[in-house]
Amino acid sequence: MGNAIYKRIAKCRICGNKNLVKYLNLGKTPLANRLLGPQDTDKQEEKFPLEVMYCKNCSLSQLSILVSPRVLFSYYPYRSSISSAFRKHCAEMSNKISGTLKTKPNGLIVDIASNDGCLLQEFKKNNFRTLGIEPAKNLAKIAEENGIDTVNSFWNGETAEKIIPIHGKAQVIIATNVLAHVDNLNKFMAAVGILLRDDGLFIVEVPYLYDLISKNEFDTIYHEHLSYFLVKPLQKLYNDHGFTIVNIEKYPIHGGTIRVYASKKSPGRENPGKSVSNFLNFEQNEGMYSLKTYNKLDDRVKKIKKDLLKALKNLKGKGKKIAAYGASAKGSTLLNYCGIDNGLISFIVDDTPEKQNHLAPGSKIKIVDASYMEKNKPDYLLLLAWNFAKEIMEKTSKIYGKPVRYIIPVPKVKIQ
Ligand code: TMP
């Protein structure tokens, strides 16, 4: 894409079809993880269209534009290991894979976009050789400091080729919460084909589009999430690259996630597992292959905006102090789409050191640590990281002397 910061997407990233139909327009927003410095209160930020398109051929949903990956991912403040729920999810994943697969002694586990090494730590505990691939310098450094061998680069064929002479081929390649970030999925899959052993396993976790649509999780849409997956388009992608889906499982993490296990096709391993047809039937029955289903989302999202603004203004009018919890990327979409700024929300609490003392993009609300909240007790907390609601509620009730109430924005605005 040369030096341009973004380009329009004209065809489906998976099947190449040009018949893409826009079904959701969230306006123009700044980049969700582009936090501002404490001085930047008057800064004019660049804003980009945030719109979602449906592919009438393979049912993939994708953004209408692509912001340059170098702009999006070279510095990344998100740290996987901040959430204990995610750490638990990683430990369970590692135990399950280590326990149920005939793992070869000393097998190599590769994690693509390994973040701060959160998942690989767990595999290390289970005596695997581990290798992380992470494009963000700041995160690769943290992982290395924690003893996780990490290659600081983007995932592609060249990276895969460089790894083989040093570490050998991988027994398992894992990609959790990364496929949605990838523009060229064909190159991504080709690189997996290079590094994975012929008897190896490729495991992907992606947020499930069915949950996004059915639970109005529109705030999980932001410029880093280029694609929104169902099983149908994934199966096409895997097929095109000589992979078979052997199993699919569903998990509640991040508002609804599917874990897809695939292996290279070989004699006797061509047929997809039974769970694949179960998921495809489910998607068909739930109308996920019909544009009508998607067109209804817009009204529900507008209602969330209206209800949330009304609730916040009402509380503010009664003299209540409202703060938010979790300076998440989805929080950025929510605040910017709804037009919520520091007139309504006093501050955002986040445990990530890299985020503290910054301003949230667009809304310019200051991000603080938990001790600030203890001193400036809010009456209400808007949960911007609603995917970790339980964990956050437990945490805040412990450090908080007086009762606090919570505002949860999706699937519909709720105060509890
Ligand atoms: P996510 O919803 O994109 O996963 O982001 C969650 C954000 O919430 C992330 O910035 C970390 C923050 N967070 C805390 O600060 N403390 C917590 O206990 C949890 C669960 C999340």
Residues whose N, C-alpha, C, O or C-beta is under 5 A from the ligand:
A	BS01	TMP	I82 S83 G326 A327 S328 A329 V349 D350 D351 T352 A385 F388 E391
